[in-house]
C-alpha cells in the first residue's frame, strides 16, 4: 500500500516533469517574464493535489541570454526558480527547483504529515 507521503512525493515529481518539459524552450524576454511566470504557475496548479506554485524568472539572466536581435531567448532551468506545495491525504510536500552546480535541480524540501494517512 502506498502512503500519503509517498503519493504526495510522486505527485510532486509529476508536476515538476510537466512544468519543466512543457515550458522549456518557450520564447521569453524581459518584457514577458511576469506573464510567463503566471501562465506556468496557473497551468501546473490545475493538476490534482497541487496547492500552490511560485515561479520566479530572473529578468537579468533572461536579458543576458539574449544573443540575437529578435529580443528573446528560450526558457530553461537556469533562468528560473520554482517552489511547489503538494497536498495528498494528511501529507504536505514542499519542493523547490533551483540551480545547483550548474544544473536545475528539483528536490524535496520538506514532507509534513499530520499522522492521518501515513
C-alpha positions as CSV (number, residue, x, y, z in Angstrom):
1,X,0.0,0.0,0.0
2,X,1.2,3.5,-0.8
3,X,1.3,6.1,2.0
4,X,0.1,9.6,1.6
5,X,3.7,10.8,1.9
6,X,4.8,8.6,-0.9
7,X,1.9,9.6,-3.2
8,X,2.5,13.3,-2.4
9,X,6.2,12.9,-3.4
10,X,5.2,11.1,-6.6
11,X,2.7,13.9,-7.4
12,X,5.4,16.5,-6.9
13,X,7.6,14.7,-9.4
14,X,4.8,14.5,-11.9
15,X,4.2,18.3,-11.6
16,X,7.9,19.1,-12.0
17,X,8.2,16.9,-15.0
18,X,5.2,18.5,-16.6
19,X,6.4,22.0,-15.7
20,X,9.9,21.7,-17.0
21,X,9.3,19.7,-20.1
22,X,6.2,21.6,-21.1
23,X,7.7,25.1,-20.8
24,X,11.4,24.6,-21.5
25,X,12.1,26.2,-24.9
26,X,9.3,28.8,-24.6
27,X,10.4,32.2,-26.0
28,X,10.9,34.6,-23.2
29,X,12.1,38.2,-23.0
30,X,12.4,40.6,-20.0
31,X,9.1,42.1,-21.0
32,X,7.3,38.7,-20.8
33,X,8.7,37.1,-17.7
34,X,5.9,38.1,-15.3
35,X,3.1,36.8,-17.6
36,X,5.1,33.6,-18.3
37,X,5.5,33.1,-14.5
38,X,1.8,33.4,-14.1
39,X,1.0,31.1,-17.0
40,X,3.3,28.4,-15.8
41,X,2.0,28.6,-12.2
42,X,-1.6,28.6,-13.1
43,X,-1.2,25.7,-15.6
44,X,0.5,23.4,-13.0
45,X,-1.9,24.4,-10.3
46,X,-4.7,22.8,-12.4
47,X,-3.3,19.4,-11.6
48,X,-4.6,17.3,-8.8
49,X,-3.2,17.8,-5.3
50,X,-1.2,20.9,-6.3
51,X,-2.0,23.6,-3.8
52,X,0.5,26.3,-4.9
53,X,3.2,27.0,-7.4
54,X,5.5,30.0,-7.4
55,X,7.7,30.6,-10.4
56,X,10.4,33.3,-10.4
57,X,12.1,34.0,-13.8
58,X,15.3,36.1,-13.4
59,X,14.9,39.1,-15.7
60,X,18.7,39.9,-15.7
61,X,19.6,36.3,-16.6
62,X,17.0,36.4,-19.4
63,X,18.4,39.6,-20.8
64,X,22.0,38.2,-20.5
65,X,20.9,35.1,-22.5
66,X,19.5,37.1,-25.5
67,X,22.1,36.5,-28.2
68,X,20.4,37.9,-31.3
69,X,18.4,40.9,-32.4
70,X,15.0,39.3,-32.1
71,X,14.9,40.2,-28.4
72,X,14.1,36.9,-26.7
73,X,15.7,33.7,-25.6
74,X,14.4,30.2,-24.7
75,X,13.3,29.4,-21.2
76,X,15.5,26.9,-19.4
77,X,16.2,25.9,-15.9
78,X,19.0,28.3,-15.2
79,X,16.6,31.2,-15.8
80,X,14.0,30.3,-13.1
81,X,13.4,29.1,-9.6
82,X,10.2,27.2,-8.7
83,X,8.5,26.3,-5.5
84,X,5.5,24.0,-5.2
85,X,3.3,22.7,-2.4
86,X,1.5,19.4,-2.9
87,X,-1.1,18.1,-0.5
88,X,-2.3,14.5,-0.5
89,X,-4.3,13.0,2.3
90,X,-2.6,14.0,5.5
91,X,0.7,15.0,3.9
92,X,2.0,18.3,2.6
93,X,5.1,18.2,0.4
94,X,7.2,21.3,-0.2
95,X,9.5,21.2,-3.2
96,X,11.9,23.6,-5.0
97,X,13.8,23.8,-8.3
98,X,16.9,25.8,-8.2
99,X,20.4,25.8,-9.8
100,X,22.9,23.6,-8.0
101,X,26.4,23.1,-9.6
102,X,25.1,24.4,-12.9
103,X,22.1,22.2,-13.1
104,X,18.4,22.9,-12.4
105,X,17.9,20.5,-9.5
106,X,14.4,19.6,-8.4
107,X,14.2,18.5,-4.8
108,X,12.0,17.8,-1.8
109,X,12.4,20.5,0.8
110,X,10.1,19.2,3.5
111,X,7.5,16.5,4.0
112,X,4.9,17.2,6.6
113,X,2.5,14.6,7.8
114,X,-0.4,15.1,10.2
115,X,-0.3,11.5,11.1
116,X,-3.6,10.7,9.5
117,X,-2.5,9.0,6.3
118,X,1.0,7.6,6.8
